Amino acid sequence: MPLDRIDHFSIRTLKLEETRTFYENAMGMEVGDRPPLPFPGYWLYLGEHAVIHLIGIDENNPEGLNDYLGEVNVTELSGGGAVDHLAFRASGYKDLIDRLKILNVSYRERMVEEMNLFQLFVEDPNNITLELNYWDD
């Protein structure tokens, strides 16, 4: 069976609440339904789709997470490792820029003239780079 599309990505973090707040307030996502998993976390939605699964690490009780997903070295939980960035199609870049300024979140702008593509690049609290693509916007 061929691959169809990316379903979601997960972020394992020691900064669970800070990361949730960033994706809600800066990126406009909403926390939604999540099954009762044996570790803390949130599922963040765009419309009806849970596109980001936040995986919280309880350093005092990591057994549920380790049994479910496997153990990781918490000192290596920064950035995307070999993954360079995560990209989203978006619209209304002026509204997002206004929101980022209010929240004091830094960003970088780029215009790819040949493609009529405006881009914003933002880092989340875990140093994961988000690329936001505004086609013909």
C-alpha positions as CSV (number, residue, x, y, z in Angstrom):
1,M,0.0,0.0,0.0
2,P,1.5,3.4,-0.9
3,L,2.0,6.1,1.6
4,D,-0.8,8.7,1.5
5,R,0.2,11.6,3.8
6,I,1.7,12.4,7.1
7,D,-0.8,11.7,9.9
8,H,0.9,13.5,12.8
9,F,4.2,14.1,14.4
10,S,5.1,13.7,18.1
11,I,7.3,15.8,20.3
12,R,8.7,14.2,23.5
13,T,9.4,17.0,25.9
14,L,10.3,18.0,29.4
15,K,8.6,21.3,28.7
16,L,5.0,20.0,28.2
17,E,3.0,23.0,29.4
18,E,5.3,25.5,27.7
19,T,5.1,23.6,24.5
20,R,1.3,23.3,24.6
21,T,1.0,27.0,25.3
22,F,3.3,27.8,22.3
23,Y,1.3,25.7,19.9
24,E,-2.1,27.0,21.2
25,N,-1.2,30.7,21.5
26,A,1.4,31.2,18.8
27,M,0.3,28.7,16.2
28,G,-3.5,28.7,16.9
29,M,-3.9,25.0,17.4
30,E,-6.4,23.5,19.9
31,V,-6.0,20.8,22.5
32,G,-8.5,18.0,21.7
33,D,-9.4,14.4,22.5
34,R,-6.6,12.1,23.5
35,P,-6.9,8.5,24.7
36,P,-6.0,7.6,28.3
37,L,-2.3,6.8,27.6
38,P,0.1,5.8,30.5
39,F,2.0,9.1,30.3
40,P,1.2,12.8,30.3
41,G,0.5,14.6,27.0
42,Y,-1.7,16.5,24.7
43,W,-3.0,16.1,21.2
44,L,-3.1,19.4,19.3
45,Y,-5.6,19.8,16.5
46,L,-5.9,21.7,13.2
47,G,-9.6,21.5,12.6
48,E,-10.6,17.8,13.0
49,H,-7.0,16.4,12.7
50,A,-4.6,15.9,15.6
51,V,-1.4,16.9,13.9
52,I,0.9,17.1,16.9
53,H,1.1,14.7,19.8
54,L,2.9,16.1,22.8
55,I,4.5,13.5,24.9
56,G,5.3,14.6,28.4
57,I,8.1,13.0,30.4
58,D,7.5,12.5,34.1
59,E,11.1,12.2,35.3
60,N,9.7,10.8,38.7
61,N,7.7,8.1,37.0
62,P,8.8,7.4,33.4
63,E,7.8,3.7,33.4
64,G,4.5,4.1,31.5
65,L,6.1,6.1,28.7
66,N,9.2,3.9,28.5
67,D,7.0,0.8,28.3
68,Y,4.8,2.3,25.6
69,L,7.3,4.2,23.4
70,G,10.7,3.2,24.6
71,E,13.3,5.0,26.6
72,V,15.3,8.0,25.4
73,N,18.1,10.1,26.8
74,V,16.4,13.3,28.0
75,T,19.6,15.2,27.5
76,E,19.1,14.7,23.7
77,L,15.6,16.3,23.6
78,S,16.4,19.5,21.8
79,G,15.9,20.3,18.1
80,G,14.9,17.8,15.5
81,G,18.0,15.6,15.4
82,A,18.3,14.5,11.7
83,V,14.9,16.1,10.9
84,D,15.6,19.7,9.8
85,H,12.1,21.3,10.1
86,L,8.4,20.6,10.0
87,A,6.4,22.5,7.4
88,F,2.8,23.6,7.3
89,R,0.7,25.3,4.6
90,A,-0.9,28.3,6.1
91,S,-2.9,31.5,5.3
92,G,-3.2,34.9,6.9
93,Y,0.5,35.5,7.6
94,K,-0.1,39.1,8.8
95,D,-2.3,37.8,11.6
96,L,0.3,35.3,12.7
97,I,3.1,37.9,12.6
98,D,1.0,40.2,14.8
99,R,0.4,37.3,17.2
100,L,4.1,36.4,17.3
101,K,5.0,40.0,18.1
102,I,2.5,40.2,20.9
103,L,3.9,36.9,22.3
104,N,7.5,38.1,21.8
105,V,8.2,35.0,19.7
106,S,11.0,35.6,17.2
107,Y,10.6,34.5,13.5
108,R,12.4,34.8,10.2
109,E,10.8,35.8,6.9
110,R,11.7,34.6,3.4
111,M,10.1,35.3,0.0
112,V,10.7,32.8,-2.8
113,E,9.8,35.1,-5.7
114,E,10.1,32.4,-8.4
115,M,7.3,30.4,-6.6
116,N,5.2,33.3,-5.3
117,L,5.8,31.8,-1.8
118,F,6.1,33.7,1.4
119,Q,7.6,31.8,4.4
120,L,7.9,32.3,8.1
121,F,10.3,30.2,10.2
122,V,9.7,29.9,13.9
123,E,11.3,27.7,16.7
124,D,9.1,26.1,19.3
125,P,10.2,25.8,23.0
126,N,12.1,22.5,22.1
127,N,14.1,24.2,19.3
128,I,12.1,22.5,16.6
129,T,11.9,24.6,13.5
130,L,8.5,25.2,11.9
131,E,8.3,26.4,8.3
132,L,5.0,28.1,7.5
133,N,4.3,28.3,3.8
134,Y,1.9,31.0,2.4
135,W,1.3,30.3,-1.2
136,D,-0.1,33.3,-3.2
137,D,-1.1,34.9,0.1
